[in-house]
Amino acid sequence: MCYAPEQNQMKEEVARYRQYLQEQAKLESEREKEFDAAVTAELEKQWRGRLEQWKKEREARRKLMQEVMETRKQQIEELSTS
């Protein structure tokens, strides 16, 4: 029975270590959530940038087509009046 204090001490150390592991797991989980949130925010930012770029390109194509149609219309009118 002379081992009882040592066993109690060992149990306490095991309990403290388990508590430490739980805290570390919780911290790791929080870090992962923060990382995921940061990645999501960056992806959304990039996606918004792409959408804006596509919108600009679409508008540029529309304007170019409008200019082509106006030029073609003028050419046809010039040919018909000649």
C-alpha positions as CSV (number, residue, x, y, z in Angstrom):
1,M,0.0,0.0,0.0
2,C,3.0,2.3,-0.1
3,Y,2.2,3.0,-3.8
4,A,-1.1,4.7,-3.1
5,P,0.3,8.3,-3.1
6,E,2.2,7.6,-6.2
7,Q,-0.9,6.2,-7.9
8,N,-2.9,9.2,-6.9
9,Q,-0.2,11.4,-8.3
10,M,-0.1,9.4,-11.5
11,K,-3.9,9.7,-11.8
12,E,-3.7,13.4,-11.3
13,E,-1.0,13.8,-13.9
14,V,-3.1,11.7,-16.4
15,A,-6.1,13.8,-15.7
16,R,-4.1,17.0,-16.2
17,Y,-2.7,15.7,-19.4
18,R,-6.1,14.7,-20.7
19,Q,-7.3,18.2,-19.9
20,Y,-4.3,19.6,-21.8
21,L,-5.1,17.5,-24.8
22,Q,-8.7,18.6,-24.8
23,E,-7.7,22.2,-24.6
24,Q,-5.2,21.7,-27.5
25,A,-7.9,20.0,-29.6
26,K,-10.3,22.9,-28.9
27,L,-7.6,25.4,-29.9
28,E,-6.9,23.4,-33.1
29,S,-10.6,23.4,-33.9
30,E,-10.8,27.1,-33.4
31,R,-7.7,27.7,-35.6
32,E,-9.2,25.5,-38.4
33,K,-12.5,27.5,-38.2
34,E,-10.6,30.7,-38.5
35,F,-8.5,29.4,-41.4
36,D,-11.6,28.1,-43.2
37,A,-13.3,31.5,-42.7
38,A,-10.2,33.3,-44.1
39,V,-10.1,30.9,-47.1
40,T,-13.8,31.4,-47.8
41,A,-13.5,35.2,-47.6
42,E,-10.5,35.1,-50.0
43,L,-12.4,32.8,-52.5
44,E,-15.4,35.1,-52.4
45,K,-13.3,38.1,-53.0
46,Q,-11.6,36.4,-56.0
47,W,-15.0,35.3,-57.3
48,R,-16.4,38.8,-57.1
49,G,-13.4,40.0,-59.0
50,R,-14.0,37.5,-61.7
51,L,-17.7,38.4,-62.0
52,E,-16.8,42.0,-62.3
53,Q,-14.2,41.3,-65.0
54,W,-16.7,39.2,-66.9
55,K,-19.3,42.0,-66.6
56,K,-16.8,44.5,-68.1
57,E,-15.9,42.1,-70.9
58,R,-19.5,41.5,-71.7
59,E,-20.2,45.2,-71.8
60,A,-17.1,45.8,-74.0
61,R,-18.4,43.1,-76.4
62,R,-21.9,44.7,-76.4
63,K,-20.4,48.1,-77.2
64,L,-18.2,46.7,-79.9
65,M,-21.1,44.9,-81.5
66,Q,-23.2,48.1,-81.4
67,E,-20.3,50.0,-83.1
68,V,-20.0,47.4,-85.8
69,M,-23.7,47.4,-86.4
70,E,-23.8,51.2,-86.6
71,T,-20.8,51.2,-89.0
72,R,-22.4,48.5,-91.1
73,K,-25.7,50.4,-91.2
74,Q,-23.9,53.6,-92.4
75,Q,-22.1,51.6,-95.1
76,I,-25.4,50.2,-96.3
77,E,-27.0,53.6,-96.3
78,E,-24.0,55.0,-98.3
79,L,-24.2,52.2,-100.8
80,S,-28.0,52.7,-101.3
81,T,-27.6,56.5,-101.8
82,S,-24.8,56.1,-104.3
